Amino acid sequence: MKNKVEYTELLISIGIFGFINGIILIFFPLFLRLSAIHHGIALPLSLVTLLDTYLLLGIFLLLSSVLFLTVRKEVTYLMYTGMFAILCIYQTIILPHFAPSQPTFPEQMIPIQSYSFIFWSFISWLIFGYLIYKYFNLKTEFRKYEKPYGHKREKVESEDVPYYYKVLGVSKDASQEEIKRAYYRLVRIYHPDVSADPEARRKFEEIRKAYEVLSDPEKRAKYDKFEHAYRSGRY
C-alpha cells in the first residue's frame, strides 16, 4: 500500500512553481549584487537588507517546495503553505514600502510597481488560497498515515497493556475523558466514509468495540479481569 498522499496534478504544478520561484528569489539578489559591482555602485543599506530578505525567502521556499513534493506529510504541506503566506505578505504589504519614489540603478531592477510584479503577486495569493482550501480536503488523507490507534501507541506498546487499550492508544489507567477523546480522534481518521485505507472498516469496528467496552465502567472492570474471554467473544 502507498505510504504517501496522492497529490493532484495541480498540486504538483504548485510545488514545481514554488521550486522555480525559490530559485529565482535566490539568484536574483546575487545577480543584482554582481551588476552593482560591475557598474562600480555601492548598494545602500536598505537595498542590501531587501536583497538579503529575498535570498532567505528563496532558500526557505526552495527547501519547503522540495519537502512538499517528496515527503507529502501534513507538516510539510503546512510548511509550504506558510512559506507562501509569508511570501504574499512580503510582496504585497512590506515590499512596496521599500520602493523609492524616483528609483535609480540598481533600484530600477526591482520592478515593485510593474505589471509583471503585480501579476506574480496575484498568482502567489491564488496559490496560497488554493493550498488553504485543499488542506481541508487532504487533512484526513494526511492523518491516515499516522501510526494507527492513537498518538501514544509507542508508549502503550512498551507497557503490558490489554488489547483494547492498545487499540485506542491509551494506558490502562486512562480516565474516561482520555478514552473518549482518543475514540473520537480515531473515528475521524478511520471512519469508512472518510478514510481511503483498505482496512478502514475492520479498524473502525475494533475501535468501536474497544470504546464500547472501555467507556462503560462495569464492562471495563470485567474486561480488565477477563481480557482473554472478551477477545474470544465470550462476553
Backbone hydrogen bonds, N-H to C=O, Kabsch-Sander energy under -0.5 kcal/mol:
donor,donor_aa,acceptor,acceptor_aa,energy
5,V,72,R,-0.9
7,Y,5,V,-0.7
12,I,8,T,-2.2
13,S,9,E,-2.3
14,I,10,L,-2.2
15,G,11,L,-2.2
16,I,12,I,-2.3
17,F,13,S,-2.6
18,G,14,I,-2.2
19,F,15,G,-1.9
20,I,16,I,-2.6
21,N,17,F,-2.8
22,G,18,G,-2.5
23,I,19,F,-1.9
24,I,20,I,-2.4
25,L,21,N,-2.5
26,I,22,G,-1.5
27,F,23,I,-2.5
28,F,24,I,-2.6
30,L,26,I,-0.9
31,F,27,F,-2.8
32,L,28,F,-2.4
33,R,29,P,-2.2
34,L,30,L,-2.2
35,S,31,F,-2.3
36,A,32,L,-2.1
37,I,33,R,-2.2
38,H,34,L,-2.4
39,H,35,S,-1.9
40,G,37,I,-0.9
41,I,36,A,-3.1
43,L,41,I,-0.6
48,V,44,P,-2.2
49,T,45,L,-2.4
50,L,46,S,-1.9
51,L,47,L,-2.6
52,D,48,V,-2.5
53,T,49,T,-2.1
54,Y,50,L,-2.2
55,L,51,L,-2.4
56,L,52,D,-2.3
57,L,53,T,-2.7
58,G,54,Y,-2.5
59,I,55,L,-2.2
60,F,56,L,-2.5
61,L,57,L,-2.6
62,L,58,G,-2.4
63,L,59,I,-2.4
64,S,60,F,-2.6
65,S,61,L,-2.0
66,V,62,L,-1.8
67,L,63,L,-2.2
68,F,64,S,-2.4
69,L,65,S,-2.1
70,T,66,V,-1.8
71,V,67,L,-2.0
72,R,67,L,-1.3
77,Y,73,K,-2.2
78,L,74,E,-2.5
79,M,75,V,-2.0
80,Y,76,T,-2.2
81,T,77,Y,-2.3
82,G,78,L,-2.6
83,M,79,M,-2.0
84,F,80,Y,-1.8
85,A,81,T,-1.9
86,I,82,G,-2.3
87,L,83,M,-2.5
88,C,84,F,-2.7
89,I,85,A,-2.3
90,Y,86,I,-2.5
91,Q,87,L,-2.6
92,T,88,C,-2.3
93,I,89,I,-2.1
94,I,89,I,-1.6
95,L,90,Y,-3.5
97,H,94,I,-1.3
98,F,95,L,-2.2
99,A,96,P,-1.0
107,E,104,T,-1.9
108,Q,104,T,-0.9
109,M,106,P,-1.7
110,I,107,E,-1.9
112,I,110,I,-2.7
114,S,111,P,-1.0
118,I,114,S,-2.1
119,F,115,Y,-2.7
120,W,116,S,-2.4
121,S,117,F,-2.3
122,F,118,I,-2.3
123,I,119,F,-2.4
124,S,120,W,-1.9
125,W,121,S,-2.2
126,L,122,F,-2.2
127,I,123,I,-2.5
128,F,124,S,-2.4
129,G,125,W,-2.5
130,Y,126,L,-2.4
131,L,127,I,-2.6
132,I,128,F,-2.0
133,Y,129,G,-2.4
134,K,130,Y,-3.1
135,Y,131,L,-1.6
136,F,132,I,-1.0
136,F,133,Y,-0.5
137,N,133,Y,-0.6
137,N,134,K,-0.7
138,L,134,K,-1.7
139,K,135,Y,-1.5
142,F,138,L,-2.8
143,R,139,K,-2.2
144,K,140,T,-1.2
145,Y,141,E,-0.6
145,Y,142,F,-1.3
146,E,143,R,-1.3
153,R,150,G,-1.1
156,V,152,K,-2.5
157,E,153,R,-3.0
158,S,154,E,-0.9
158,S,155,K,-0.5
159,E,156,V,-1.6
161,V,159,E,-1.5
165,Y,162,P,-0.6
166,K,162,P,-1.5
167,V,163,Y,-2.3
168,L,164,Y,-1.6
169,G,165,Y,-0.9
170,V,165,Y,-2.3
174,A,171,S,-1.6
179,I,175,S,-2.2
180,K,176,Q,-2.4
181,R,177,E,-2.5
182,A,178,E,-2.3
183,Y,179,I,-2.2
184,Y,180,K,-2.3
185,R,181,R,-2.0
186,L,182,A,-2.1
187,V,183,Y,-2.4
188,R,184,Y,-1.7
189,I,185,R,-0.8
190,Y,186,L,-3.1
191,H,187,V,-1.6
194,V,191,H,-2.0
195,S,191,H,-2.3
200,A,197,D,-2.1
203,K,199,E,-2.5
204,F,200,A,-2.9
205,E,201,R,-2.1
206,E,202,R,-2.0
207,I,203,K,-2.6
208,R,204,F,-2.6
209,K,205,E,-2.6
210,A,206,E,-2.5
211,Y,207,I,-2.3
212,E,208,R,-2.4
213,V,209,K,-1.7
214,L,210,A,-2.7
215,S,211,Y,-2.3
216,D,213,V,-0.9
220,R,216,D,-3.1
221,A,217,P,-2.0
222,K,218,E,-2.0
223,Y,219,K,-2.6
224,D,220,R,-2.6
225,K,221,A,-1.2
226,F,222,K,-3.2
230,Y,226,F,-1.6
231,R,227,E,-2.2
232,S,228,H,-1.6
233,G,230,Y,-1.2
234,R,229,A,-2.4
235,Y,229,A,-0.6
